[in-house]
Amino acid sequence: MSQVNQPKHYQGEGGMTALDVIEAFELNFCLGNALKYILRCENKENKIQDLEKAIWYLQHEVRKHGRDS
């Protein structure tokens, strides 16, 4: 398995990747990135940092739609 294309933290249950889910649900850039950070955070060194990145992308998506929180 390539460390560039499919490192271990990219694989989820049943071999699904975040990209598989993002494409299946046709998520846009911000929602896709938020989901990616959420799905991979348990396998990364700094879980909090990845969750904060997910929050940033979600907040950006909210701002895009005119509901700044």
N, CA, C, O and CB atoms as a CASP TS submission, in Angstrom:
PFRMAT TS
TARGET T0000
AUTHOR 0000-0000-0000
METHOD Language model
MODEL 1
PARENT N/A
ATOM      1  N   MET     1       0.854  -1.182   0.000  1.00  0.00           N
ATOM      2  CA  MET     1       0.000   0.000   0.000  1.00  0.00           C
ATOM      3  C   MET     1       0.896   1.239   0.000  1.00  0.00           C
ATOM      4  O   MET     1       1.844   1.321   0.780  1.00  0.00           O
ATOM      5  CB  MET     1      -0.970   0.002   1.234  1.00  0.00           C
ATOM      6  N   SER     2       0.603   2.175  -0.849  1.00  0.00           N
ATOM      7  CA  SER     2       1.420   3.368  -0.994  1.00  0.00           C
ATOM      8  C   SER     2       1.184   4.345   0.156  1.00  0.00           C
ATOM      9  O   SER     2       0.043   4.593   0.545  1.00  0.00           O
ATOM     10  CB  SER     2       1.130   4.044  -2.326  1.00  0.00           C
ATOM     11  N   GLN     3       2.258   4.892   0.689  1.00  0.00           N
ATOM     12  CA  GLN     3       2.151   5.911   1.732  1.00  0.00           C
ATOM     13  C   GLN     3       1.633   7.232   1.166  1.00  0.00           C
ATOM     14  O   GLN     3       1.169   8.088   1.920  1.00  0.00           O
ATOM     15  CB  GLN     3       3.510   6.126   2.406  1.00  0.00           C
ATOM     16  N   VAL     4       1.707   7.405  -0.148  1.00  0.00           N
ATOM     17  CA  VAL     4       1.203   8.624  -0.771  1.00  0.00           C
ATOM     18  C   VAL     4      -0.300   8.496  -1.036  1.00  0.00           C
ATOM     19  O   VAL     4      -1.069   9.393  -0.691  1.00  0.00           O
ATOM     20  CB  VAL     4       1.964   8.917  -2.086  1.00  0.00           C
ATOM     21  N   ASN     5      -0.711   7.401  -1.637  1.00  0.00           N
ATOM     22  CA  ASN     5      -2.099   7.238  -2.049  1.00  0.00           C
ATOM     23  C   ASN     5      -2.998   6.625  -0.977  1.00  0.00           C
ATOM     24  O   ASN     5      -4.163   7.008  -0.869  1.00  0.00           O
ATOM     25  CB  ASN     5      -2.153   6.394  -3.273  1.00  0.00           C
ATOM     26  N   GLN     6      -2.494   5.696  -0.193  1.00  0.00           N
ATOM     27  CA  GLN     6      -3.338   4.989   0.761  1.00  0.00           C
ATOM     28  C   GLN     6      -2.599   4.648   2.053  1.00  0.00           C
ATOM     29  O   GLN     6      -2.436   3.470   2.372  1.00  0.00           O
ATOM     30  CB  GLN     6      -3.874   3.724   0.132  1.00  0.00           C
ATOM     31  N   PRO     7      -2.145   5.664   2.809  1.00  0.00           N
ATOM     32  CA  PRO     7      -1.510   5.332   4.081  1.00  0.00           C
ATOM     33  C   PRO     7      -2.522   4.676   5.017  1.00  0.00           C
ATOM     34  O   PRO     7      -3.730   4.773   4.800  1.00  0.00           O
ATOM     35  CB  PRO     7      -0.908   6.595   4.737  1.00  0.00           C
ATOM     36  N   LYS     8      -2.030   4.018   6.045  1.00  0.00           N
ATOM     37  CA  LYS     8      -2.876   3.236   6.937  1.00  0.00           C
ATOM     38  C   LYS     8      -4.032   4.052   7.514  1.00  0.00           C
ATOM     39  O   LYS     8      -5.144   3.535   7.623  1.00  0.00           O
ATOM     40  CB  LYS     8      -2.045   2.667   8.062  1.00  0.00           C
ATOM     41  N   HIS     9      -3.800   5.313   7.886  1.00  0.00           N
ATOM     42  CA  HIS     9      -4.866   6.096   8.513  1.00  0.00           C
ATOM     43  C   HIS     9      -5.962   6.508   7.521  1.00  0.00           C
ATOM     44  O   HIS     9      -6.956   7.113   7.925  1.00  0.00           O
ATOM     45  CB  HIS     9      -4.276   7.335   9.162  1.00  0.00           C
ATOM     46  N   TYR    10      -5.796   6.192   6.236  1.00  0.00           N
ATOM     47  CA  TYR    10      -6.838   6.473   5.255  1.00  0.00           C
ATOM     48  C   TYR    10      -7.907   5.388   5.228  1.00  0.00           C
ATOM     49  O   TYR    10      -9.019   5.637   4.763  1.00  0.00           O
ATOM     50  CB  TYR    10      -6.228   6.625   3.880  1.00  0.00           C
ATOM     51  N   GLN    11      -7.594   4.192   5.716  1.00  0.00           N
ATOM     52  CA  GLN    11      -8.511   3.063   5.631  1.00  0.00           C
ATOM     53  C   GLN    11      -9.477   3.029   6.800  1.00  0.00           C
ATOM     54  O   GLN    11      -9.080   3.196   7.954  1.00  0.00           O
ATOM     55  CB  GLN    11      -7.738   1.766   5.568  1.00  0.00           C
ATOM     56  N   GLY    12     -10.732   2.814   6.497  1.00  0.00           N
ATOM     57  CA  GLY    12     -11.744   2.682   7.530  1.00  0.00           C
ATOM     58  C   GLY    12     -12.300   1.271   7.535  1.00  0.00           C
ATOM     59  O   GLY    12     -11.709   0.351   6.970  1.00  0.00           O
ATOM     60  N   GLU    13     -13.439   1.115   8.178  1.00  0.00           N
ATOM     61  CA  GLU    13     -14.110  -0.183   8.235  1.00  0.00           C
ATOM     62  C   GLU    13     -14.448  -0.662   6.830  1.00  0.00           C
ATOM     63  O   GLU    13     -14.885   0.117   5.983  1.00  0.00           O
ATOM     64  CB  GLU    13     -15.387  -0.102   9.096  1.00  0.00           C
ATOM     65  N   GLY    14     -14.243  -1.930   6.598  1.00  0.00           N
ATOM     66  CA  GLY    14     -14.586  -2.510   5.302  1.00  0.00           C
ATOM     67  C   GLY    14     -13.736  -1.999   4.158  1.00  0.00           C
ATOM     68  O   GLY    14     -14.096  -2.179   2.995  1.00  0.00           O
ATOM     69  N   GLY    15     -12.608  -1.363   4.467  1.00  0.00           N
ATOM     70  CA  GLY    15     -11.718  -0.858   3.432  1.00  0.00           C
ATOM     71  C   GLY    15     -12.172   0.451   2.813  1.00  0.00           C
ATOM     72  O   GLY    15     -11.541   0.938   1.876  1.00  0.00           O
ATOM     73  N   MET    16     -13.256   1.030   3.319  1.00  0.00           N
ATOM     74  CA  MET    16     -13.720   2.313   2.782  1.00  0.00           C
ATOM     75  C   MET    16     -12.778   3.426   3.214  1.00  0.00           C
ATOM     76  O   MET    16     -12.191   3.384   4.295  1.00  0.00           O
ATOM     77  CB  MET    16     -15.165   2.617   3.247  1.00  0.00           C
ATOM     78  N   THR    17     -12.651   4.408   2.356  1.00  0.00           N
ATOM     79  CA  THR    17     -11.845   5.579   2.670  1.00  0.00           C
ATOM     80  C   THR    17     -12.758   6.790   2.801  1.00  0.00           C
ATOM     81  O   THR    17     -13.924   6.750   2.408  1.00  0.00           O
ATOM     82  CB  THR    17     -10.763   5.818   1.586  1.00  0.00           C
ATOM     83  N   ALA    18     -12.216   7.856   3.355  1.00  0.00           N
ATOM     84  CA  ALA    18     -12.973   9.105   3.431  1.00  0.00           C
ATOM     85  C   ALA    18     -13.380   9.540   2.024  1.00  0.00           C
ATOM     86  O   ALA    18     -14.493  10.026   1.823  1.00  0.00           O
ATOM     87  CB  ALA    18     -12.139  10.217   4.129  1.00  0.00           C
ATOM     88  N   LEU    19     -12.494   9.368   1.064  1.00  0.00           N
ATOM     89  CA  LEU    19     -12.804   9.751  -0.313  1.00  0.00           C
ATOM     90  C   LEU    19     -13.995   8.965  -0.851  1.00  0.00           C
ATOM     91  O   LEU    19     -14.831   9.521  -1.564  1.00  0.00           O
ATOM     92  CB  LEU    19     -11.584   9.535  -1.213  1.00  0.00           C
ATOM     93  N   ASP    20     -14.083   7.675  -0.518  1.00  0.00           N
ATOM     94  CA  ASP    20     -15.230   6.870  -0.944  1.00  0.00           C
ATOM     95  C   ASP    20     -16.536   7.481  -0.438  1.00  0.00           C
ATOM     96  O   ASP    20     -17.505   7.592  -1.189  1.00  0.00           O
ATOM     97  CB  ASP    20     -15.091   5.419  -0.438  1.00  0.00           C
ATOM     98  N   VAL    21     -16.561   7.876   0.832  1.00  0.00           N
ATOM     99  CA  VAL    21     -17.769   8.438   1.436  1.00  0.00           C
ATOM    100  C   VAL    21     -18.072   9.814   0.848  1.00  0.00           C
ATOM    101  O   VAL    21     -19.222  10.114   0.525  1.00  0.00           O
ATOM    102  CB  VAL    21     -17.614   8.535   2.968  1.00  0.00           C
ATOM    103  N   ILE    22     -17.040  10.651   0.709  1.00  0.00           N
ATOM    104  CA  ILE    22     -17.211  11.995   0.147  1.00  0.00           C
ATOM    105  C   ILE    22     -17.804  11.911  -1.253  1.00  0.00           C
ATOM    106  O   ILE    22     -18.725  12.656  -1.585  1.00  0.00           O
ATOM    107  CB  ILE    22     -15.863  12.750   0.112  1.00  0.00           C
ATOM    108  N   GLU    23     -17.285  11.017  -2.065  1.00  0.00           N
ATOM    109  CA  GLU    23     -17.791  10.880  -3.432  1.00  0.00           C
ATOM    110  C   GLU    23     -19.190  10.279  -3.452  1.00  0.00           C
ATOM    111  O   GLU    23     -20.028  10.700  -4.250  1.00  0.00           O
ATOM    112  CB  GLU    23     -16.844  10.018  -4.263  1.00  0.00           C
ATOM    113  N   ALA    24     -19.457   9.306  -2.592  1.00  0.00           N
ATOM    114  CA  ALA    24     -20.781   8.674  -2.554  1.00  0.00           C
ATOM    115  C   ALA    24     -21.873   9.679  -2.199  1.00  0.00           C
ATOM    116  O   ALA    24     -22.982   9.611  -2.727  1.00  0.00           O
ATOM    117  CB  ALA    24     -20.789   7.520  -1.547  1.00  0.00           C
ATOM    118  N   PHE    25     -21.553  10.611  -1.301  1.00  0.00           N
ATOM    119  CA  PHE    25     -22.530  11.614  -0.882  1.00  0.00           C
ATOM    120  C   PHE    25     -22.409  12.917  -1.662  1.00  0.00           C
ATOM    121  O   PHE    25     -23.158  13.863  -1.415  1.00  0.00           O
ATOM    122  CB  PHE    25     -22.378  11.893   0.590  1.00  0.00           C
ATOM    123  N   GLU    26     -21.468  12.971  -2.603  1.00  0.00           N
ATOM    124  CA  GLU    26     -21.254  14.148  -3.450  1.00  0.00           C
ATOM    125  C   GLU    26     -21.086  15.412  -2.622  1.00  0.00           C
ATOM    126  O   GLU    26     -21.717  16.433  -2.893  1.00  0.00           O
ATOM    127  CB  GLU    26     -22.416  14.320  -4.420  1.00  0.00           C
ATOM    128  N   LEU    27     -20.225  15.334  -1.608  1.00  0.00           N
ATOM    129  CA  LEU    27     -19.989  16.479  -0.730  1.00  0.00           C
ATOM    130  C   LEU    27     -19.103  17.507  -1.416  1.00  0.00           C
ATOM    131  O   LEU    27     -18.247  17.161  -2.231  1.00  0.00           O
ATOM    132  CB  LEU    27     -19.352  16.026   0.589  1.00  0.00           C
ATOM    133  N   ASN    28     -19.317  18.774  -1.078  1.00  0.00           N
ATOM    134  CA  ASN    28     -18.469  19.826  -1.623  1.00  0.00           C
ATOM    135  C   ASN    28     -17.128  19.847  -0.874  1.00  0.00           C
ATOM    136  O   ASN    28     -16.892  19.037   0.023  1.00  0.00           O
ATOM    137  CB  ASN    28     -19.177  21.209  -1.526  1.00  0.00           C
ATOM    138  N   PHE    29     -16.264  20.782  -1.259  1.00  0.00           N
ATOM    139  CA  PHE    29     -14.911  20.828  -0.716  1.00  0.00           C
ATOM    140  C   PHE    29     -14.890  20.952   0.803  1.00  0.00           C
ATOM    141  O   PHE    29     -14.215  20.176   1.480  1.00  0.00           O
ATOM    142  CB  PHE    29     -14.156  21.979  -1.326  1.00  0.00           C
ATOM    143  N   CYS    30     -15.623  21.919   1.342  1.00  0.00           N
ATOM    144  CA  CYS    30     -15.589  22.157   2.795  1.00  0.00           C
ATOM    145  C   CYS    30     -16.164  20.989   3.582  1.00  0.00           C
ATOM    146  O   CYS    30     -15.567  20.552   4.566  1.00  0.00           O
ATOM    147  CB  CYS    30     -16.358  23.426   3.137  1.00  0.00           C
ATOM    148  N   LEU    31     -17.306  20.483   3.162  1.00  0.00           N
ATOM    149  CA  LEU    31     -17.905  19.360   3.874  1.00  0.00           C
ATOM    150  C   LEU    31     -17.053  18.109   3.735  1.00  0.00           C
ATOM    151  O   LEU    31     -16.925  17.334   4.682  1.00  0.00           O
ATOM    152  CB  LEU    31     -19.315  19.095   3.360  1.00  0.00           C
ATOM    153  N   GLY    32     -16.479  17.913   2.573  1.00  0.00           N
ATOM    154  CA  GLY    32     -15.597  16.759   2.364  1.00  0.00           C
ATOM    155  C   GLY    32     -14.368  16.814   3.253  1.00  0.00           C
ATOM    156  O   GLY    32     -13.965  15.805   3.832  1.00  0.00           O
ATOM    157  N   ASN    33     -13.770  18.002   3.362  1.00  0.00           N
ATOM    158  CA  ASN    33     -12.593  18.138   4.215  1.00  0.00           C
ATOM    159  C   ASN    33     -12.945  17.950   5.682  1.00  0.00           C
ATOM    160  O   ASN    33     -12.199  17.306   6.419  1.00  0.00           O
ATOM    161  CB  ASN    33     -11.943  19.500   4.008  1.00  0.00           C
ATOM    162  N   ALA    34     -14.069  18.500   6.114  1.00  0.00           N
ATOM    163  CA  ALA    34     -14.492  18.313   7.506  1.00  0.00           C
ATOM    164  C   ALA    34     -14.665  16.831   7.800  1.00  0.00           C
ATOM    165  O   ALA    34     -14.182  16.334   8.818  1.00  0.00           O
ATOM    166  CB  ALA    34     -15.809  19.077   7.792  1.00  0.00           C
ATOM    167  N   LEU    35     -15.346  16.134   6.921  1.00  0.00           N
ATOM    168  CA  LEU    35     -15.549  14.698   7.117  1.00  0.00           C
ATOM    169  C   LEU    35     -14.229  13.944   7.143  1.00  0.00           C
ATOM    170  O   LEU    35     -14.029  13.050   7.966  1.00  0.00           O
ATOM    171  CB  LEU    35     -16.444  14.135   6.020  1.00  0.00           C
ATOM    172  N   LYS    36     -13.337  14.307   6.244  1.00  0.00           N
ATOM    173  CA  LYS    36     -12.021  13.659   6.181  1.00  0.00           C
ATOM    174  C   LYS    36     -11.284  13.795   7.509  1.00  0.00           C
ATOM    175  O   LYS    36     -10.744  12.817   8.025  1.00  0.00           O
ATOM    176  CB  LYS    36     -11.175  14.263   5.045  1.00  0.00           C
ATOM    177  N   TYR    37     -11.261  14.997   8.060  1.00  0.00           N
ATOM    178  CA  TYR    37     -10.559  15.195   9.327  1.00  0.00           C
ATOM    179  C   TYR    37     -11.228  14.442  10.474  1.00  0.00           C
ATOM    180  O   TYR    37     -10.544  13.914  11.351  1.00  0.00           O
ATOM    181  CB  TYR    37     -10.486  16.678   9.658  1.00  0.00           C
ATOM    182  N   ILE    38     -12.550  14.389  10.473  1.00  0.00           N
ATOM    183  CA  ILE    38     -13.262  13.650  11.513  1.00  0.00           C
ATOM    184  C   ILE    38     -12.968  12.162  11.420  1.00  0.00           C
ATOM    185  O   ILE    38     -12.656  11.525  12.426  1.00  0.00           O
ATOM    186  CB  ILE    38     -14.767  13.895  11.410  1.00  0.00           C
ATOM    187  N   LEU    39     -13.064  11.606  10.220  1.00  0.00           N
ATOM    188  CA  LEU    39     -12.875  10.171  10.051  1.00  0.00           C
ATOM    189  C   LEU    39     -11.454   9.709  10.360  1.00  0.00           C
ATOM    190  O   LEU    39     -11.251   8.580  10.805  1.00  0.00           O
ATOM    191  CB  LEU    39     -13.233   9.779   8.650  1.00  0.00           C
ATOM    192  N   ARG    40     -10.489  10.560  10.132  1.00  0.00           N
ATOM    193  CA  ARG    40      -9.088  10.160  10.313  1.00  0.00           C
ATOM    194  C   ARG    40      -8.489  10.556  11.657  1.00  0.00           C
ATOM    195  O   ARG    40      -7.374  10.137  11.970  1.00  0.00           O
ATOM    196  CB  ARG    40      -8.260  10.752   9.226  1.00  0.00           C
ATOM    197  N   CYS    41      -9.191  11.349  12.460  1.00  0.00           N
ATOM    198  CA  CYS    41      -8.581  11.920  13.664  1.00  0.00           C
ATOM    199  C   CYS    41      -8.128  10.867  14.675  1.00  0.00           C
ATOM    200  O   CYS    41      -7.139  11.084  15.374  1.00  0.00           O
ATOM    201  CB  CYS    41      -9.554  12.856  14.326  1.00  0.00           C
ATOM    202  N   GLU    42      -8.813   9.753  14.769  1.00  0.00           N
ATOM    203  CA  GLU    42      -8.444   8.720  15.748  1.00  0.00           C
ATOM    204  C   GLU    42      -7.105   8.063  15.436  1.00  0.00           C
ATOM    205  O   GLU    42      -6.471   7.479  16.316  1.00  0.00           O
ATOM    206  CB  GLU    42      -9.520   7.658  15.807  1.00  0.00           C
ATOM    207  N   ASN    43      -6.683   8.161  14.193  1.00  0.00           N
ATOM    208  CA  ASN    43      -5.443   7.508  13.779  1.00  0.00           C
ATOM    209  C   ASN    43      -4.281   8.478  13.603  1.00  0.00           C
ATOM    210  O   ASN    43      -3.227   8.101  13.091  1.00  0.00           O
ATOM    211  CB  ASN    43      -5.668   6.766  12.495  1.00  0.00           C
ATOM    212  N   LYS    44      -4.467   9.697  14.017  1.00  0.00           N
ATOM    213  CA  LYS    44      -3.419  10.700  13.860  1.00  0.00           C
ATOM    214  C   LYS    44      -2.829  11.043  15.219  1.00  0.00           C
ATOM    215  O   LYS    44      -3.423  10.750  16.256  1.00  0.00           O
ATOM    216  CB  LYS    44      -3.969  11.968  13.173  1.00  0.00           C
ATOM    217  N   GLU    45      -1.659  11.664  15.204  1.00  0.00           N
ATOM    218  CA  GLU    45      -0.973  12.004  16.455  1.00  0.00           C
ATOM    219  C   GLU    45      -1.701  13.081  17.244  1.00  0.00           C
ATOM    220  O   GLU    45      -1.732  13.032  18.474  1.00  0.00           O
ATOM    221  CB  GLU    45       0.439  12.461  16.165  1.00  0.00           C
ATOM    222  N   ASN    46      -2.290  14.056  16.551  1.00  0.00           N
ATOM    223  CA  ASN    46      -2.912  15.181  17.237  1.00  0.00           C
ATOM    224  C   ASN    46      -4.400  15.234  16.902  1.00  0.00           C
ATOM    225  O   ASN    46      -4.817  15.965  16.004  1.00  0.00           O
ATOM    226  CB  ASN    46      -2.221  16.507  16.851  1.00  0.00           C
ATOM    227  N   LYS    47      -5.198  14.452  17.633  1.00  0.00           N
ATOM    228  CA  LYS    47      -6.629  14.353  17.388  1.00  0.00           C
ATOM    229  C   LYS    47      -7.309  15.717  17.494  1.00  0.00           C
ATOM    230  O   LYS    47      -8.142  16.065  16.657  1.00  0.00           O
ATOM    231  CB  LYS    47      -7.263  13.375  18.369  1.00  0.00           C
ATOM    232  N   ILE    48      -6.955  16.481  18.516  1.00  0.00           N
ATOM    233  CA  ILE    48      -7.591  17.785  18.731  1.00  0.00           C
ATOM    234  C   ILE    48      -7.356  18.705  17.532  1.00  0.00           C
ATOM    235  O   ILE    48      -8.274  19.401  17.097  1.00  0.00           O
ATOM    236  CB  ILE    48      -7.052  18.442  20.020  1.00  0.00           C
ATOM    237  N   GLN    49      -6.156  18.712  17.006  1.00  0.00           N
ATOM    238  CA  GLN    49      -5.851  19.563  15.854  1.00  0.00           C
ATOM    239  C   GLN    49      -6.726  19.184  14.653  1.00  0.00           C
ATOM    240  O   GLN    49      -7.237  20.064  13.960  1.00  0.00           O
ATOM    241  CB  GLN    49      -4.355  19.452  15.482  1.00  0.00           C
ATOM    242  N   ASP    50      -6.899  17.904  14.408  1.00  0.00           N
ATOM    243  CA  ASP    50      -7.731  17.485  13.286  1.00  0.00           C
ATOM    244  C   ASP    50      -9.191  17.850  13.519  1.00  0.00           C
ATOM    245  O   ASP    50      -9.880  18.243  12.577  1.00  0.00           O
ATOM    246  CB  ASP    50      -7.597  15.981  13.057  1.00  0.00           C
ATOM    247  N   LEU    51      -9.676  17.731  14.744  1.00  0.00           N
ATOM    248  CA  LEU    51     -11.049  18.120  15.037  1.00  0.00           C
ATOM    249  C   LEU    51     -11.238  19.631  14.884  1.00  0.00           C
ATOM    250  O   LEU    51     -12.288  20.086  14.429  1.00  0.00           O
ATOM    251  CB  LEU    51     -11.435  17.678  16.453  1.00  0.00           C
ATOM    252  N   GLU    52     -10.226  20.400  15.262  1.00  0.00           N
ATOM    253  CA  GLU    52     -10.293  21.856  15.074  1.00  0.00           C
ATOM    254  C   GLU    52     -10.310  22.212  13.588  1.00  0.00           C
ATOM    255  O   GLU    52     -10.991  23.155  13.184  1.00  0.00           O
ATOM    256  CB  GLU    52      -9.100  22.548  15.771  1.00  0.00           C
ATOM    257  N   LYS    53      -9.572  21.470  12.783  1.00  0.00           N
ATOM    258  CA  LYS    53      -9.601  21.694  11.336  1.00  0.00           C
ATOM    259  C   LYS    53     -10.991  21.388  10.790  1.00  0.00           C
ATOM    260  O   LYS    53     -11.505  22.132   9.954  1.00  0.00           O
ATOM    261  CB  LYS    53      -8.536  20.824  10.624  1.00  0.00           C
ATOM    262  N   ALA    54     -11.600  20.306  11.250  1.00  0.00           N
ATOM    263  CA  ALA    54     -12.953  19.962  10.812  1.00  0.00           C
ATOM    264  C   ALA    54     -13.929  21.070  11.175  1.00  0.00           C
ATOM    265  O   ALA    54     -14.768  21.454  10.361  1.00  0.00           O
ATOM    266  CB  ALA    54     -13.404  18.631  11.436  1.00  0.00           C
ATOM    267  N   ILE    55     -13.821  21.579  12.386  1.00  0.00           N
ATOM    268  CA  ILE    55     -14.690  22.676  12.822  1.00  0.00           C
ATOM    269  C   ILE    55     -14.491  23.900  11.938  1.00  0.00           C
ATOM    270  O   ILE    55     -15.462  24.557  11.561  1.00  0.00           O
ATOM    271  CB  ILE    55     -14.414  23.035  14.295  1.00  0.00           C
ATOM    272  N   TRP    56     -13.238  24.213  11.604  1.00  0.00           N
ATOM    273  CA  TRP    56     -12.959  25.371  10.752  1.00  0.00           C
ATOM    274  C   TRP    56     -13.679  25.237   9.413  1.00  0.00           C
ATOM    275  O   TRP    56     -14.303  26.190   8.947  1.00  0.00           O
ATOM    276  CB  TRP    56     -11.442  25.527  10.528  1.00  0.00           C
ATOM    277  N   TYR    57     -13.596  24.062   8.795  1.00  0.00           N
ATOM    278  CA  TYR    57     -14.253  23.845   7.504  1.00  0.00           C
ATOM    279  C   TYR    57     -15.769  23.920   7.638  1.00  0.00           C
ATOM    280  O   TYR    57     -16.437  24.447   6.749  1.00  0.00           O
ATOM    281  CB  TYR    57     -13.846  22.489   6.918  1.00  0.00           C
ATOM    282  N   LEU    58     -16.323  23.406   8.727  1.00  0.00           N
ATOM    283  CA  LEU    58     -17.767  23.489   8.943  1.00  0.00           C
ATOM    284  C   LEU    58     -18.207  24.943   9.148  1.00  0.00           C
ATOM    285  O   LEU    58     -19.230  25.370   8.614  1.00  0.00           O
ATOM    286  CB  LEU    58     -18.176  22.634  10.158  1.00  0.00           C
ATOM    287  N   GLN    59     -17.426  25.694   9.922  1.00  0.00           N
ATOM    288  CA  GLN    59     -17.758  27.107  10.126  1.00  0.00           C
ATOM    289  C   GLN    59     -17.664  27.890   8.820  1.00  0.00           C
ATOM    290  O   GLN    59     -18.478  28.778   8.564  1.00  0.00           O
ATOM    291  CB  GLN    59     -16.829  27.727  11.176  1.00  0.00           C
ATOM    292  N   HIS    60     -16.681  27.563   8.001  1.00  0.00           N
ATOM    293  CA  HIS    60     -16.549  28.222   6.700  1.00  0.00           C
ATOM    294  C   HIS    60     -17.768  27.925   5.831  1.00  0.00           C
ATOM    295  O   HIS    60     -18.276  28.810   5.142  1.00  0.00           O
ATOM    296  CB  HIS    60     -15.255  27.766   5.984  1.00  0.00           C
ATOM    297  N   GLU    61     -18.230  26.694   5.866  1.00  0.00           N
ATOM    298  CA  GLU    61     -19.422  26.311   5.098  1.00  0.00           C
ATOM    299  C   GLU    61     -20.646  27.083   5.589  1.00  0.00           C
ATOM    300  O   GLU    61     -21.455  27.538   4.780  1.00  0.00           O
ATOM    301  CB  GLU    61     -19.673  24.786   5.206  1.00  0.00           C
ATOM    302  N   VAL    62     -20.786  27.233   6.889  1.00  0.00           N
ATOM    303  CA  VAL    62     -21.901  28.002   7.450  1.00  0.00           C
ATOM    304  C   VAL    62     -21.809  29.455   6.995  1.00  0.00           C
ATOM    305  O   VAL    62     -22.815  30.035   6.588  1.00  0.00           O
ATOM    306  CB  VAL    62     -21.905  27.919   9.001  1.00  0.00           C
ATOM    307  N   ARG    63     -20.614  30.054   7.057  1.00  0.00           N
ATOM    308  CA  ARG    63     -20.432  31.451   6.622  1.00  0.00           C
ATOM    309  C   ARG    63     -20.788  31.633   5.148  1.00  0.00           C
ATOM    310  O   ARG    63     -21.365  32.651   4.767  1.00  0.00           O
ATOM    311  CB  ARG    63     -18.982  31.901   6.862  1.00  0.00           C
ATOM    312  N   LYS    64     -20.447  30.658   4.333  1.00  0.00           N
ATOM    313  CA  LYS    64     -20.764  30.726   2.898  1.00  0.00           C
ATOM    314  C   LYS    64     -22.264  30.867   2.676  1.00  0.00           C
ATOM    315  O   LYS    64     -22.694  31.478   1.698  1.00  0.00           O
ATOM    316  CB  LYS    64     -20.241  29.475   2.169  1.00  0.00           C
ATOM    317  N   HIS    65     -23.038  30.321   3.555  1.00  0.00           N
ATOM    318  CA  HIS    65     -24.492  30.331   3.408  1.00  0.00           C
ATOM    319  C   HIS    65     -25.147  31.429   4.244  1.00  0.00           C
ATOM    320  O   HIS    65     -26.363  31.427   4.434  1.00  0.00           O
ATOM    321  CB  HIS    65     -25.063  28.980   3.799  1.00  0.00           C
ATOM    322  N   GLY    66     -24.331  32.373   4.746  1.00  0.00           N
ATOM    323  CA  GLY    66     -24.855  33.560   5.382  1.00  0.00           C
ATOM    324  C   GLY    66     -25.326  33.399   6.817  1.00  0.00           C
ATOM    325  O   GLY    66     -26.115  34.211   7.300  1.00  0.00           O
ATOM    326  N   ARG    67     -24.858  32.370   7.504  1.00  0.00           N
ATOM    327  CA  ARG    67     -25.260  32.173   8.891  1.00  0.00           C
ATOM    328  C   ARG    67     -24.031  32.078   9.780  1.00  0.00           C
ATOM    329  O   ARG    67     -23.751  31.026  10.356  1.00  0.00           O
ATOM    330  CB  ARG    67     -26.128  30.911   9.036  1.00  0.00           C
ATOM    331  N   ASP    68     -23.319  33.152   9.886  1.00  0.00           N
ATOM    332  CA  ASP    68     -22.109  33.190  10.706  1.00  0.00           C
ATOM    333  C   ASP    68     -22.470  32.975  12.167  1.00  0.00           C
ATOM    334  O   ASP    68     -23.365  33.627  12.704  1.00  0.00           O
ATOM    335  CB  ASP    68     -21.361  34.529  10.524  1.00  0.00           C
ATOM    336  N   SER    69     -21.747  32.037  12.807  1.00  0.00           N
ATOM    337  CA  SER    69     -22.064  31.755  14.215  1.00  0.00           C
ATOM    338  C   SER    69     -21.057  32.349  15.153  1.00  0.00           C
ATOM    339  O   SER    69     -21.182  32.201  16.368  1.00  0.00           O
ATOM    340  CB  SER    69     -22.148  30.274  14.453  1.00  0.00           C
TER
END
